[in-house]
Structures are given as C-alpha cells and as structure tokens.
C-alpha cells in the first residue's frame, strides 16, 4: 500500500469523473483551447491551456487547438503563429487537431438558415444603438419591429446579406428567444453581423460573420468536444450555449466555468495589453515585463515553471488575486534543478591582490550545479586583478555585514581567503578600487589552521572577463492592483518607472562566451538570467528572470 497522499480532485475533475461514471460521453474526455487570434497569449491563457490539456492527458483523451477567427478586422496571421508556438512551448500537443471556426462557416450558415425556417431567428434592421435600447432594463425589453417578419422574408434578406447587398451594420441576424428574459444574453442575441472585411483564411468569400456565442458551442459540437471549459464570465452565457445546441438538435457538450487568473502587479486584459503595445509603453508583445507567454519566455521562464505555477494555484469557482511570488517561486524551483551556476559581476568594483604574483593565472574548479552531480564542473581563471560586486564592500560595515570591509577577511568562491587592506577613492569620494591580500594556503576555500570566515563572495578575473549588458526587470506596475488610482487617472498612471534597469559593462566569467539565445544560468548569489535575442556575436545581453533571496538586502530594507 502506497504511503503517498492521494491528490484531491478539483471541481472540474469531479464533474468529469461523474460523467465517466454515468457514461454521459461514453467515458470519453475531449477538450479544446479556443483562442481568438487577435493578440498574443498571456499567463491567464497558460492556465486554461494547462487545464484543458491536463484533463485530456489525465483521462487519456484528446485535446484540440481551435482558433475562434470570427472577427476579421482584428485577426492576423502573426497572432495565429504566435499562439501555436506558445501552446506548443507549454507542452500542449493537439496531435494535428488544429481547427478554426472559419472551417465551419458553411455549416454555421446552414444551421442559421435552419433556425430561420424553424421560426427561431430573424433579420433585424435596427442599428446597434437601437438594439441596445430595445433590450431594455431589469423590467424587460421590447421586441424589434422586425421581429415578426415571415420566414420567407427572413431567408431572402439573410441570403442577400450573404451576397453582399447591404452595407456594414445595416442588418443583423438575431435569435428569437425571449425579450423579457432576466438573462440579457437571451434577449434575442445577434447571431450574424455584416462586415465587408478580408479574412486571414477565407479572404473575401464571406461578408457576414458569426458572433462568438453562436460559433462557439456549434464548433464544440462539430468537433465532438465533451467538456467545454471556459472562464467564469461565460457562466451567464451558458444558457445561450445550451439554447443554440438544443434548438439545432445537435450533439451537446457540457460547458463548465472556472475562475480566471488575476495576477498582482500586472494586467491580463487583452485590450489593455494591446494598448500597452500600440502606445509603446513596452517594447512589444514579447517585452520581458509583459505577462504574455512570449514575454515571460523571453525573460527566462520555463514551460515546467509555468505548468507548476498553474498546478499550484489550482482551479476554483471563486475569483481572487494571485501574488506574483507564486510565479517567481515556481521558476526558482524549476531552474534550481537545472540551471548551470556561473559567476557574473553586474556592478563591478576592481580588486587588486597586492601579494599575488604578477602575470600568474590559476584555474579554479567550480561546480556547475550542486543539485545535479551529472552536470560536472568547469575551470574558472583567477588572477591578480579581479572584479567583485560594489555591494559586497562596505567601508563602514554594520554589525551583521559579513562581506568585504577594511581589515576583514572573506572567502572568494572556489579560490582563497582575501583580506581588504585599503580602499582607493576618486575625486568625488567614491570607492573605485580595493587593495587586498590573499592567503595562498587557503586555496579551495578552507584554512589549514582552522580559522573561519563568515562571508563568501563571487568574483571574475579582470583579464578574462567578457563584457555584457544585463537588463533587470521589476513589476510592470507599481501597485498590486493597477486600477487602484485616484479619480481622473487610469491604470496607465500606475506604470512602474523603475520596471527596467539596463546595466552595461557587466563582467562575466569567460565560460559564458557564445551562449545561445534562450539559455538560462544562475549567476551565483544574484539570480537567474537568460540570454536575450538582442545578443550578438560581440555582445551578450542577459535578462534577469528572477532574483535569488538576498538575506542582507532584506536586512537593509527592514532597517530603512
């Protein structure tokens, strides 16, 4: 008998197992991810992908990728390609089942004519603002004056709409349901609108396009989806989803809603993400500050970290805000096991070891990853002139500061005990160079006489270091809730002016030369860094994916 605890089911898995037990779908599980190709996917979509694909894997089912391409004015092939890449990067495998709502335009049109013939749909001449007025308020709406057209007239007008006889916005096809329903989505919703626009797949074949609520459920039905998983805002749409399917008498999937992801210090509204890009508040969809999948991928996040994050936050019916630390911890845990350790100095301070032989170079053996013995070791050059971090020196150190200071001895990682003798300053009084001595007997980091040092710091040999640019990222917004603004301001007023800091002249150990784009390393004591696509043969650019926990930084912050 296994001693491992049985993982509890989330409420969607409970529904699926209930269906499997009663044979509702013949024991089958078939899910889908149905994005609109009008922007790049974000972290909220990652949760949906992991959920839908995870269900298919868990229950030995199928998973479809389907593009809801029903609005040609906002859709582009660029978005289609990016979505495909993102789903694949996350690990989703649709096994060739890539579909489009536009694949079903002919069938959807035929079904629309059926609803007209059955007296359940009509062509309306009311403009959009009048349709909204006729829908009324909580007391009820009133029928359109065109609601009772004959079947013959409706069919004629609908076919002429399809033929392109009428201008945009002049007519719509509406379902005839209930203008007094307490659910406004059932007050004769629009099924088709006229749009003379070129479609990224069908070209100019169509000038009428189905609304999402009409195309969505029928596409699920055509593909044999068993469980149509949506976010919670579609719960109120479910009666309409069911109405269309029941009115057409076609196969009926089960729509299930779950709480969408809301992440602190960012926005996950596609409209707002588009605004950030088009108004150039960020450098593009894959700006590493963006919560897009392409953005976090460029920053250095891994598919494993994203899947772990989605698994940990769980699935529920209740909306809530997830702290960014959940996402960062998932990445640290993932990279800790596989990222090679290297030494890099971001804000260099020159160190000259006065008693080290001039011209001598030693190769110190450094461990590549203490979490993975198979990763082995590498050799790092050590010489008379080194660089350390400016923050690793204090001229007047406080009590619990165990790094380098005048008269204090520390361990240089993988090398020797080093003692600071003096500090050299520039005309402005800034420390620009340290003069130190080393103890040759402490090679490897231990003293034969048994003396101990409390601090260990990293370093890079000046003669062997490679220069790099390092980009340090912080939250895109300064407040956990970007909408927390005074009257008259918008979420844009909460953009964090310190969300990006670019450091040049950083010094890295020579083993990093030629590192490929997308490769991630742990810069010891600093964090995890990913090679950016802006890197060239002569200049490496790194993005900081996430920091390490810095105990002294926390002490200093607490003391302020």
N, C-alpha and C positions, 0 to 999 in steps of 0.2 A: 504494500500500500504506500503510495507516494505521500511524503510529508509536506510537499509544496502546497500552498493555499490555492484553492480554486478561484480563478479570476471571475469576479461577478460580471453579469451581463448588463450592458446599458439598455435603456428602454427600447431602442430600436432593435437590438438583438433579441430582446424578449418578444417583440412583435413578430420578428422573422421566425423564431423558433416555434411560436404559437401557430403561425401559418404552416410551417413544415409539419407540425404535429397533426393538424387537422386536414392536411392535404390540399389547402386552398390553391396553391400553384403547382401541385404535383411534386412538392418537395424541392422545387427549383428556386434559385435566387439569381436574379439578373438585374444588375444596377446600371446606372449611367451617370456620366458627368456632362451636363449640358450648358457650357458657357456661351455667352454672346461674344462674337469676335469683334468687339468694339473697344478693346483696350487690353492691357496686359493683366495677367492673373496676379492676385495678391495673396497674402497669407491666409485670409479667410477662405479663399478658394482651395488652398492647400488642405485645410481641414475637411472640406467637402470631398476632395479627391481621395484623401486617406480614408475617410469614412466609407465612401461608395466602393472604392477598390478593395478596401479591407474586408467589407462584407462579402464581396464576391470570392475573395481568396478563402476566407474563413469557412464559407459554406460550399466551397468547390463549385462556384457558379461562374457567371460571365459578367463582364464589365464593358460598357460601350463608351466611346468618346463621341459626343454628338454636339455639333455647333448649332446654336439657335440663331441662324442667319436670316432673320425675318425683317431686318431694317437696313436696307442697302445704303442709306445715307450716312450711317455711322460705322460700317464694317469695312475692313481692309484685309488683304491677304497677309500683310505684315503681322496682324494680330492672330490670324489663323495659324501661321507658322510658329509664332512665339508660344501660343497656347499648347500646341503639340509638343514643342520642345520642353516646356515646363512640366507637363503631365508625365512625359517620359523620364525626365530628370528625377522627379519624385518617386519613380518606380512603378507608376501605373502602366499596365500592359493590357491594351484593348484587343490584342491578337487580331489585328486587321479590321476590327469592327469600328471603323471611323465613318460616321454618318453626319448628315447635315439636314436641318429642317427643310432646306431647299430641295433635297432628294424627294420630298413628299408633297411638293407644291401641287402636282397634278391630282394626287389623291385627296388632298385637303380641299381643293377646289370642287371636286366631285361630291365630297361629303357636304360642302356648303350648299351646293345645289339640292342635295337630298333634304337638308333641313328646310330650305325654301319650299320644296314640294310638300313637305310634311307640315307646312304652316308654322315652322319654328324659327324662321329667320325672314328678315325683310330689308329692303333697301331704304335708307333714310336720307333725305335731302337736307336735314338740319345741319348747320355748321357746328363746329366743335363747342363753341361757347354756348350755343342754344341747347345742345345735348346735355351739357353740364347743368344748365338751369332746369331742364325738364326732369333731370334725375331727382331734383327736389332736396328735401332735408329729412330729418328723422321721422317726420309725419307722413312722408311718402312723396312719390313723384307723380308726374302726369304723362300720359302716352304721347308719343310723337304724332303729329297729324298725318304722317305717312305710314303709321304702324299697321294699318288695316288694308294696305294695298293687296291686290289679288296675287295669287301665286304666279299667274301668267305675267303680270306686270313686273313683279319682282325678279322673275327669271330673265325677262327681257332686259331690264335695267342692269342686272348683275353681269350678264353676258356682254353688254355694251361697256360696262366698267372695265371688264377684262380686255375688251377690244381696244381700249384706249380712247373712247369717245369723249370722256369727261376730264376736266382739269383736276389737279391735286386738290383734295379737301372738299370737293363739291358733293360727294356722296360717300356713304359708308354702308357696309352690310352689318346689320345688328341681329343678335339672337333675340327671339321673342320669349321672354321668361316671365318677369314679374316686376312691374314698375313700382310696386309698393313693398317689395321685399326689404326686411331690415338689413340685409346684406347688400350694400350698394353695388357690389360686383355682379349681382344678379338682376340689376335694373337694366335689362336689355343691353348687355355689353357689346361693344364693337368687335366684330369678327375680322373684317377686312377694311383697309383704307386704300385710297388711290395715291400712288407715289410713282411718278414718272422718273425713275432713277435707275442707273445701271447697277446691276447686282454683280458681286465679285465672282459668282459662279454661273449664273443663268443669263448674264448680260441684260439685254432689253426684251427678253421673252415675256416678262411679266411687268405690268404696271399697277397691279393690285397685290398687296402683301398681307398675309395673315397676322393678327395680333398674337403676342406671346401666349396669352391664356387660351387661345384657340389652337395654336400649333403644338403647344407643349404636351398636353395629355394625349392627343392623337398620335404624336410622334412616339411617345412611350408605348402606346398600344400597338403601333405598327412593328416596333422592334421587339415586342414581347417582354418588355420590362416588367418585373414583378413588383419591385419596391422603388417608387419614385421619391427619392429623398430630397427635400427642399428645406430652405431656412424658414424660420418661424413667421416671417412676414407673409409667407404664402399660405399660412393656415386659413386665412379668411378667403383665399382663392379656391380652396379645396372643393366647396360646394359647386363652383362653376366647372372645375376639372371633372367632377363626377357627372354634372348635368350634361356636358357635351358627349361624354362617352356613353351615358345611358340613352341619350336622345338618338345617337347613331347606332346603338345596339352592337357595339364592338367590344373586343376584349378589354377588360378593366383592370389595370394595375392599381396598387394601393399607394396613394400619396401619404408620406409621413414627414412631419416637420420637426426640425431641431433648432436650438438657439444658435444664431450666427456668432461668429467670433468678433469680439470687440477688444482691441489691444490698446493699452495705455500709451500715451505719447505719440500717437500716430492716427491716421485716418484710413479707413478701408472702404470709403465710398468711391466707386469708380468715377463718378462725376468730379469729385474733388481731386482725385489722382490725375485725371485729365487736365484739370485746371492748373495743378502744380507743374505739370509738364509744359503745357502750352504757354503759360505765363512765365516760364523759365525760373521758377522758384527752386527747381532742381535741374540737374544736368541731363535728364532724360528718364525714360521708364526704368532703366537699369541703374540709375544713380544708387549707390550703396546705402543711402539714407532712406530710400523708398521702401515701403512694405510690400513691394511687388516680389514675386518669386524670382524674377530675373535680377532684381536689386539685391535681395539677400544672398542670392547665389554668387553674384559678383563680389559682394562683401566678404564672402568666405564661408557662408553657411553650407551645410551638407544635407543631402537627402535624408540621411539617418537621423540627424538632429531635428529636422522638420517633422519627420514621422514620429519621433519620440515626443516632441512637444505636443503634437496633435493627440497622441495617445494619452498623455498625462492630463491635459486639460479636460478630456472626456467629452461626453455627449449628454446634453440635457435639454429640457424644455424651458429653461429659465435663462434670460439674458443676464449677462454680467460682464465686468471688465477684467481682463486678464493682465496682470502686471508683466512688463517686459522682462523681468528677471526670470520668468518661467522659460521664455525662449532662449535667453542667454545661457541659463544653466544647462539646457538640453544640448547646446552647442559645445559648451566646455566639456561636458561628459563624453560627447562623441569624439571630439578632437583629442582629448587627453589620451585616448587609447591608441590613436593612430598618427597624430601629427609629429613629425621629426622635431627634436629640440635643436635650436641654433642660438647663437649669441649675436645680438644686434644692439647698437647704441643709438638711440634716437636723438638725444641732445648731448653731443659729445663734449667731454672735458678731458683735455690732454693730461696724461700721466707720464712722467719720465722717471724711470727707476735708476737712480744715480749709481748704484753699485752693481748694476747688471752689465756684463761685458759688451762693449761696443761691437756692433755687427753680428752678434750671436743671435741665432734663431732656433728655438726648440719647438718640437711638435708635441702638444699635449693631447692625450687621449680623452675624448669626450663621448659620453653615452648619447646615442641618438634618441632613445625613448626608454625611460626606466619602466614603462608599463608594458614594453614589448621587447623581450630579450632577443628575439629574432632580428630586430632592427639593427643590432650590432653597434659599432662605434665609428668614430671618424677622428682625424687628426686636425688640430687647430693650432696655427702658428702663434708663438709667444715671443716677444722681442722687448727691446729696451724702452720703446715708446708705445704707449697704449692709449686707448680711449675708454673712459667709463661714463656712466650717466651723470649729468650735473646733479641730479637729486641724490646721488649716492655719496655726496660730500656735504658736510656742514662745517663751517669754520667755527661756529659756536654751537655745538650739538646739545640738544636737550637730553634729559636723563636716559630715556629709553631708546636712543638712537644708536644702533649698533653697526652703522656703516662707517665709511671713511671720515676721519677728522684728524686735525693736527695731533700727533703723538699717539694716535690709535692704530691698532693693527687689525686687519681683516683678511679673510681668505679670498683670493681671486679664484673663481670657479675653475677647477681642474688644474690649477697651477700652484701658486705659492702663497705664503703669508706675506702681506705687503703692509708696510708702516708709512704713514704720511709724515714727512719731515717739515715741509713748508708749503705755502700757497703763494703763487705769483698772481698779481692783480694788474689790470690795465689802468689807464689814466682815470677811468670812471669808478674805479674801486671794485670792479667785477673780477672774480677769480677766473683766470683763463688757463692756469697750468698748475699741476701739483708736482712737487718733488718728493719722491718716495724712496724707500729701500726695500729689498726683499731678503728673505732668509732662504738660501739655497738648500738647506736641509729639509725644507717643508714641501718639496715638490710632490704633487699629488694631493696636497691639501691637509696633511697631518704633520705635527711637530714631533720629532723623536724624543724631546724632553717632556712631552705630555701636556704642554701648555695649550690652552684652548682659546679660540676666538669665537665670538657670538655672531659675527656677521659674515656672509658670503655674498660677493657681488660679481656681476658678469663684466666682460671686457672684450675689446677687439684690438688686435695688433695694428698699429697705425700704418706700417709699411705694406700690410697685406689686405687691409680693409677695402671693400668695394663701396662706392657711394650709392645711395638710393634715396628716392622720395618716399615718404611714408604719410599716408592720409589717415588721420584719426577722426573717427565718426562718433557723434553723440546722438541723442534723440533728435528727431526732426522737429518736434515741437517742445516748447519749454514747459508746458503743463501736461499732466496726465490726461486731462480732458481738453483737447484743443478748442472745444466750444465754450470753455469757461472764460468768457470775455465780457467786458462792460458793454452797456448798451451803445450801439453805434459802431462797434467793432465786429470783425469776423474772425473765424478760425485762423486766417492768414496772419492776423496780428500776433498770434502765439507761435509763429515760426521761430525756431531757436537760432539766433545769430551765431551761436558757437557750435552748430551741428557738424561743422567740418573745420579741421585744422590741418594745414598742409605743412609738413616738415621736410626741408631739403638738407642735403649734406649729412644725412644719417650714415652711420658707419656699420657695415655688416661683415660678418666673417666670410672668407673667400669661398667657402663651400656653396654659398648661395648663388654664385655666378651662373648664369644660364638657366635659372629656374623657370619652368614653364608656367604660362598663364593658368591661373586657377589652382595652382599648388598651394597648400596651406602648411605653415610652420608655426611652432610655438617659439616665439622669441623669449628666451628664458627670463622669468621674473616680470615680463611686460604684458604678454597676452598672445593671442593667436592672430596671425597675419597671413593674408592671401595675396598672391601675385596678381596685379591688376592687368587688364587688357591694354592699358596705355603704356605698358612696359615696352622698351625697345632693346635692341642688342647692346646698346651702350648705356642704357639707363633702366634700372629696375624700379618699378612702382609697386608699393605694397599698400593694401587696405587693412586696417585693423578690424578684424571680425568681432572680437570680444576681448575684454580685458581679463587678466587674472585678478584674483582678490589680493589687494595690496594692503597688508596689515598696517604699515606705517602711514600710508595715505589716509586710512580710516582714523588713526590716532590724531593726525594733524587736523583733519576735517572736524573731528569731535572737539578739538581744543579751540577752534576758532569761534 
